[in-house]
Structures are given as C-alpha cells and as structure tokens.
Amino acid sequence: MKLTAIILFVVSTLWSMSSYSNVIVTPFIGYTFGGEAEDGEGKRYDISPSANAALAVEFHSETVEWESITHVKILL
C-alpha cells in the first residue's frame, strides 16, 4: 500500500510538471488563536485555539479555471 502511494505521488508530480503551470498545488499550515467574539446580532462565540492545515489545488486551461480547497483542523 505504501509503495502504491509513493508511485502515485511520483507519477502525479511528473504529470503536473509536464503540464507546466496548468496544475498548482499549494499547502497551507496555520494556527487559530482562541478567544471570545460577538457578532452584530449579539450572539457570543467561544473559539478554541487549534492548529490548521489546508491544501489548495488549482486546474487551469484557456477557457476554464477550477479550484478546490480542503481544510483540516488539527487537534492538539
């Protein structure tokens, strides 16, 4: 299973290199600080601090542009 994942990663990387900038993969890592907030209607929110990770994948062509973003909250 591990070997299959590695092969798939290498092949997909080579494929995206051959298409130049038609496929863009961007990883994001960040941290959300906790605290309390209140919206315009008076609702109060208690936000827990946490680490976050996201991956954005963009596909470009001459006529269409697609973008997909995946977000994961990392529990500490």
N, C-alpha and C positions, 0 to 999 in steps of 0.2 A: 504494500500500500504506500509506504514511504517513497519507494523508487518510482512508482507511478506518479505521485505528486511532484517529485523533482523533475521527471521527464516532461510532464505537462507544463510546469513553470518555465523550463528552458525553451520548449517549443513555442509557447505563447510569447515569451520575451523575444525570441528570434523573429516571430511573425510580426510583432509590433514594430521591431526595428526595420523590417523590410517595407513596412507601410509608412515609414518616416513619422511625421507628426500627426497621422490620422488617428492614432490611439494615444491618449495621455492618461497615465495613472499617477495619482497624487495622494500619498498618505498624509494624514493629519494626526497629531498627538497633542493633547492639551489637558488642562486641569480646570475644573469649575469650582470656584470658591463658594462656600455656603453662606447662608445668612437669611434674613427675612426681607420680604418685599410686599408692597401693597399696590394693587392696580387702581385704575381710575374709578372703579365701582366700589372700592373699599374692601375688596377681598384680599385677605392676607395669605401669603405663601411662605413656607419654611423650606428653604433649599438646602439639601445636604451636599457637602463637598464630595467631589469624586474626580477620578481620572477618566479621560475620554479618548477614544480613538475613532478615526473615520477614514474611509477610502473613497476617493472620487475617481471615476472612470469616465473619460470623455471620448466619443467617437465623432470624427469629423469627415465630411465629404463636401463636394462642391455645392450641394443643394440642401443638405440636412446636417444638423448638429444634435447629438444626443449626449446627455449627461446623467450619470447615476451616482448617488452618494449613499454610502452605508455608514451608519453611526453605531458605535458600541459604547456602553457605559461600563467602565471597569470598576468593580467593587474592590475596595481596599480593606 
